[in-house]
Amino acid sequence: MARRDGRWVQGVATLLGSVLLRSASLKAWTPLPAMQAIRFVVPAADDRPLAAVALVGVATVWEAAIGLGLILWGARRWIVLSTGATLVAFTGVLGVLLVSADPPSCGCFGSLRLFESTRREAIAGAARNGAMLWLCAHLWLDRVRPERAVAA
């Protein structure tokens, strides 16, 4: 695969960072839907309300940090790996919500809802995260991965 120029890489990193930063800011503004999703997915958090608050708080700060990192520093190795791992974890939560009988809203963007159905919301979130993971893979392949030595 041919490497793309730095503008493409920075543009993709800025796009990913902007989505993560927007998600974190909306989650910080209205954290209740995300807390309800965490309490649904993590049974121990249902008995301990402060655990749900802490998990959502840490996830929101982490999401904002990697979003800012992508915008400010671009496709650095640790940022791309952190973004990919975070998206895999968030997609795992969406997967649990997808297979559940009556799940709450995922709270991915706080109280902003794109669909009436929580199932459709989780499907759209998983698709969005899949697209973002695909972009992370391209950042890794285009920018971060060291070039292989060409055999003479």
Buried (B, 14 or more C-beta within 10 A) or exposed (E): EEEBEEEBBBEBBBBBBEBBBBBBBBBBEBBBBBBBBBBBBBEEBBEEEEBBBBBBBEBBEBBBBBBBBBBEEBBBEEBBBBBBEBBEEBBEBBBBBBEBEEBBBBBBBBBBBEEEEBBEBBBBBBEBBEEBBEBBEBBBEBBBEEEEEEEE
